[in-house]
Amino acid sequence: MDTANSTTLQTEKKAKKPGWLSKFLVSLYNINKFIIRFFKEAFVPPFEFKEIVRQCYETGVRSFTLISLTGFIVGLIFTKQSRPSLGQFGATSWLPSLVSIAIMRALAPLVTALIAAGKVGSSIGAELGSMRVTEQIDAMEVSGTKPFKFLVCTRVLATTLTIPILATYTGLVAMLGGYINVAVNEGTSFNTFVQEFFDPLTFTDFVSSLIKSIVFGFTIGIVGAYQGYFSTKGTEGVGKAANGAVVTAMFLIFIEEITIVQITSWFR
């Protein structure tokens, strides 16, 4: 009799266990609710200007060295790898134009976003996750402060504001790396290189890159904040929050890249 009852209970538990589709829909609902809450609280006073500036410093200045090195190497290597292909057709003079199109349209915002997702996104997820599991966020709620506005809104706004700046800087540093390679091999002057670099670019290119950077920055901030804000299971949850912030942000960045490129192509 007891065996039959236990078997019945196990069957009921299995029947009640939600499937992957239910979990996905619930997660999608929670994420949308989280984003809507951000827009409701981010632009309503009081504003945490000091914390936003501090987070901009953490996001931008702290990533400055890594962004500089990566951008320079991207420009240098891309130019070096493109030369043999153009050299087969005697078109090495097109290198500055090719580098500018590749960097300003795609590589600068994408590379910056991927680096920021790994560095900034994981940092946000781990920081908020540790605050959640140590009940600091709960203590802030009990004390009457607004932890969501102070912890989430400030970080998302900081990434949304600083990633476009970092992406622009990455493009300029990559241009410098490309110029050094071209100058060494072709002896092109800096003025000539800069002129040929910006000639093929249009207003649409700059606008699309700016939109990409803003969307990427918002994605990195909101994903990292969501993963950390709802972290559970102690220190294990903190690690999962940091890892989830990086993986999810990178996946969404690639999806957004494809979508924005497709939309931009309609206006060219």
C-alpha positions in Angstrom: 0.0 0.0 0.0 2.8 2.4 1.0 4.6 1.5 -2.2 1.6 2.4 -4.3 1.1 5.7 -2.5 4.8 6.7 -3.0 4.5 5.8 -6.7 1.4 7.9 -7.0 3.1 10.9 -5.4 6.2 10.6 -7.6 3.9 10.4 -10.7 2.0 13.6 -9.5 5.3 15.4 -9.0 6.5 14.5 -12.5 3.2 15.6 -13.9 3.4 19.0 -12.1 7.0 19.6 -13.1 7.0 22.4 -15.8 8.5 21.7 -19.1 11.2 23.7 -20.9 8.6 25.7 -22.9 6.9 26.7 -19.7 10.2 27.7 -18.1 11.2 29.7 -21.2 7.9 31.6 -21.3 8.1 32.4 -17.6 11.7 33.6 -18.0 10.6 35.7 -21.0 7.8 37.2 -19.0 10.1 38.0 -16.0 12.7 39.6 -18.3 10.1 41.8 -20.0 8.7 42.8 -16.6 12.3 43.7 -15.5 12.9 45.9 -18.6 9.5 47.7 -18.1 10.4 48.3 -14.5 13.7 49.8 -15.6 12.0 52.3 -17.9 9.5 53.2 -15.2 12.1 54.0 -12.6 15.1 55.2 -14.6 13.6 58.4 -15.8 11.6 59.4 -12.7 13.2 61.5 -10.0 15.1 61.4 -7.8 18.1 60.7 -10.0 21.3 59.0 -8.8 23.7 61.2 -10.8 26.7 60.5 -8.6 26.2 56.7 -8.8 25.7 57.0 -12.6 29.0 58.9 -13.0 30.8 56.3 -10.8 29.4 53.5 -12.8 30.4 55.2 -16.1 33.9 55.4 -14.6 33.9 51.7 -13.7 32.5 50.8 -17.2 34.6 53.2 -19.3 37.8 54.2 -17.7 38.4 50.7 -16.2 38.1 49.2 -19.6 40.2 51.8 -21.4 43.5 49.9 -21.5 41.9 46.6 -22.7 39.9 48.5 -25.3 42.9 50.4 -26.6 45.0 47.2 -27.0 42.3 45.2 -28.6 41.3 48.0 -31.0 44.9 48.6 -32.1 45.5 44.9 -32.7 42.2 44.5 -34.6 43.1 47.3 -37.0 46.7 46.1 -37.5 45.8 42.4 -38.0 42.8 43.1 -40.3 45.0 45.3 -42.5 47.8 42.8 -42.6 45.4 39.9 -43.5 43.6 41.9 -46.2 46.8 43.0 -48.1 47.5 39.6 -49.8 44.0 39.4 -51.2 44.0 42.9 -52.6 47.6 42.5 -53.8 46.5 39.7 -56.1 44.4 42.2 -58.0 46.9 45.1 -57.6 44.4 47.0 -55.4 46.4 47.5 -52.2 45.6 51.2 -52.6 42.0 50.3 -51.5 43.2 49.1 -48.1 42.3 52.3 -46.2 38.7 52.2 -47.6 38.4 48.5 -46.9 39.6 48.9 -43.3 37.3 51.9 -42.7 34.2 50.0 -44.0 34.9 46.9 -42.0 35.9 48.7 -38.7 33.3 51.5 -38.6 30.4 49.4 -39.9 30.9 46.2 -37.9 34.1 45.5 -36.0 34.4 48.6 -33.7 30.9 48.3 -32.0 30.9 44.5 -32.1 34.4 44.0 -30.6 33.8 46.7 -28.0 30.5 45.1 -27.0 32.0 41.6 -26.7 34.8 42.8 -24.6 32.4 44.8 -22.4 30.1 41.8 -22.1 33.0 39.7 -20.8 34.4 42.3 -18.4 31.6 44.7 -17.5 28.7 42.2 -17.8 30.3 39.6 -15.6 31.2 42.3 -13.1 27.7 43.5 -12.8 26.3 40.0 -12.5 28.8 39.0 -9.8 28.4 42.2 -7.9 24.6 42.3 -7.7 24.6 38.5 -7.2 26.8 38.7 -4.2 24.6 41.5 -2.8 21.5 39.4 -3.3 22.9 36.2 -1.6 24.3 38.2 1.3 20.9 39.9 1.7 22.2 43.4 1.2 19.5 44.1 -1.4 16.8 42.9 1.1 18.3 45.2 3.8 18.1 48.1 1.4 14.4 47.4 0.7 13.6 47.1 4.4 15.4 50.4 5.2 13.2 52.3 2.7 15.7 52.9 -0.1 15.1 51.9 -3.7 17.7 49.3 -4.5 16.4 48.8 -8.1 16.9 52.4 -9.0 20.3 52.7 -7.2 21.7 49.3 -8.3 20.1 48.4 -11.6 19.1 51.7 -13.3 22.5 53.3 -12.7 24.4 50.4 -14.1 22.2 50.0 -17.2 22.3 53.7 -17.9 26.1 53.7 -17.5 26.7 50.9 -20.0 24.2 52.5 -22.4 26.1 55.8 -22.3 29.7 54.5 -22.2 29.7 51.7 -24.8 29.1 54.1 -27.7 32.0 56.3 -26.5 34.2 53.2 -26.2 33.1 51.9 -29.6 34.1 55.3 -31.3 37.4 55.2 -29.5 38.0 51.6 -30.6 37.3 52.7 -34.2 39.9 55.4 -34.0 42.5 53.2 -32.4 41.9 50.5 -35.0 42.4 53.2 -37.7 45.8 54.0 -36.1 46.7 50.3 -36.2 45.7 50.1 -39.8 47.7 53.3 -40.7 50.9 52.0 -39.2 50.7 48.8 -41.3 49.9 50.7 -44.4 52.6 53.3 -43.8 55.3 50.7 -43.2 54.4 48.7 -46.4 53.2 51.4 -48.8 54.6 54.6 -47.3 51.2 56.3 -47.3 51.1 59.6 -45.5 48.8 60.1 -42.5 46.7 62.8 -44.2 46.2 60.6 -47.3 45.3 57.6 -45.2 42.7 59.5 -43.1 41.1 61.0 -46.3 40.8 57.6 -47.9 39.6 56.1 -44.6 36.6 58.4 -44.3 35.8 58.8 -48.0 33.6 55.6 -48.3 31.7 56.2 -45.1 28.3 57.7 -45.2 25.9 59.2 -42.6 24.1 55.9 -42.5 27.2 54.1 -41.4 27.8 56.4 -38.5 24.1 56.3 -37.4 24.0 52.5 -37.6 27.2 52.1 -35.6 25.8 54.5 -33.0 22.5 52.6 -32.8 24.4 49.3 -32.5 26.5 50.6 -29.7 23.6 52.0 -27.7 21.6 48.7 -28.1 24.7 46.6 -27.2 25.3 48.8 -24.1 21.8 48.5 -23.0 21.8 44.7 -23.5 25.0 44.2 -21.5 23.7 46.3 -18.6 20.2 44.8 -18.4 21.3 41.2 -18.8 24.1 41.6 -16.2 21.7 43.3 -13.8 18.9 40.8 -14.3 21.2 37.8 -13.7 22.7 39.3 -10.6 19.5 40.8 -9.1 17.7 37.5 -9.1 20.7 35.3 -8.2 20.1 32.5 -5.7 21.9 29.5 -4.1 24.7 31.3 -2.4 28.2 31.6 -3.9 27.3 29.0 -6.6 24.5 31.4 -7.7 27.0 34.3 -7.9 29.2 32.3 -10.3 26.2 31.3 -12.4 25.0 34.9 -12.5 28.4 36.1 -13.8 28.6 33.3 -16.4 25.0 33.8 -17.4 25.5 37.5 -17.9 28.4 36.9 -20.3 26.9 34.1 -22.3 23.4 35.6 -22.6 24.7 39.1 -23.5 27.1 37.8 -26.2 24.3 35.7 -27.7 21.9 38.6 -27.8 24.6 40.9 -29.2 25.1 38.6 -32.2 21.3 38.5 -32.8 21.1 42.3 -32.6 24.0 42.7 -34.9 22.3 40.5 -37.6 19.0 42.4 -37.1 20.5 45.9 -37.3 22.6 45.1 -40.3 19.6 43.7 -42.1 17.6 46.8 -41.3 20.4 49.2 -42.2 20.8 47.5 -45.6 17.3 48.6 -46.5 18.4 52.2 -46.2 21.6 52.0 -48.3 
